[in-house]
Amino acid sequence: QGYRDLEEDLQVALVEGLYKAHRLHALSSKYISKVTDIEARNRECLQRMPPDEFENLLHPVFQEDEWILVLLGGVLGAIVGLAQVYFLSE
C-alpha cells in the first residue's frame, strides 16, 4: 500500500511540475521574444539571404515529402498531356 501511495504522490507532483514548467516556458518565451526582438531580426536576416542559401535552408524541411510533389507533378503532367492530345487531335 505504501508503494502505491508513493507512486500516486510522484505522479501528482510530476503533473503539477509539468504544468508549472509549461506556464514558466510560456512566460519566459514571451519575455525573451520581446527583449531580443527575435522576430524582426529573423525577418531581416531571411530577407537579406541570397535565394540559393534560402533554398538550402528550407530543403531539408520538405525533403521527406519531395517524392509526393514529384509524383503529383508527373500525374498532373500526364493528365494535361492526354487532354491536349484528345482536344487538339479532333
NUPAMI-187908 format. One line per 10 residues: number of its first residue (from 1); their letters; for each residue x, y, z of C-alpha. Coordinates in steps of 0.001 Angstrom, whole numbers, padded with zeros to 6 digits. Each point is the difference from the previous one (the first is absolute). Layout:
<rs>
NUM = A = X:Y:Z; ...
</rs>
This chain:
<rs>
1 = QGYRDLEEDL = 000000:000000:000000; 002833:002390:000850; 001560:-000477:-003452; -003284:000846:-001729; -000388:003170:002064; 003543:001030:-000836; -000578:-000714:-003687; -003209:002065:000003; 001722:002882:001809; 002810:-000058:-002572
11 = QVALVEGLYK = -002496:000057:-002871; -001837:002979:001504; 003283:001844:000598; 001133:-000731:-003557; -003224:001307:-001533; 000104:003136:002155; 003650:000550:-000851; -000640:-000359:-003720; -002908:002438:000227; 002151:002572:001783
21 = AHRLHALSSK = 002856:-000550:-002450; -002374:000562:-002920; -001229:003275:001494; 003576:001075:000725; 001036:-000882:-003558; -002884:002009:-001472; 000821:003058:002110; 003736:-000197:-000569; -000346:-000465:-003757; -002209:003106:-000242
31 = YISKVTDIEA = 002521:001992:002038; 003013:-001203:-001981; -001780:000663:-003287; -000858:003534:001091; 003452:000823:001353; 002013:-001405:-002895; -002471:000960:-002752; 000869:-003322:-001576; -002875:000090:-002488; 001255:003211:-001607
41 = RNRECLQRMP = 003591:-001249:-000014; -001004:-003276:-001665; -002107:001845:-002569; 002865:002351:-000881; 002524:-002829:-000272; -002303:-002106:-002174; -000721:002952:-002296; 003735:000645:-000467; 000746:-003678:-000623; 000840:-000902:-003622
51 = PDEFENLLHP = -002606:-002264:-001677; 002318:-003023:-000247; 000796:000142:003734; -003707:000388:000798; -000752:-003079:-002097; 002722:-001952:001814; -001553:001067:003296; -003479:-001220:-000958; 000867:-003104:-002007; 000498:-002359:002984
61 = VFQEDEWILV = -003437:000990:001310; -001772:-001113:-003184; 002373:-002808:-000954; -002069:-002834:001493; -003098:001094:-001977; 001892:000758:-003198; -000947:-003312:-001625; -003686:000871:000373; 000532:003276:-001855; 001913:-001733:-002785
71 = LLGGVLGAIV = -002662:-002704:-000323; -002830:002530:000017; 001785:002090:-002635; 000416:-003069:-002202; -003658:-001008:000338; -001246:003524:-000718; 002380:000300:-002957; -001289:-003286:-001435; -003616:001108:000407; 000660:003337:-001723
81 = GLAQVYFLSE = 001956:-001737:-002778; -002820:-002475:-000641; -002552:002827:000019; 002069:001894:-002585; 000238:-003049:-002230; -003742:-000607:000280; -001123:003578:-000617; 002582:000967:-002612; -000325:-003160:-002099; -003657:000621:-000824
</rs>
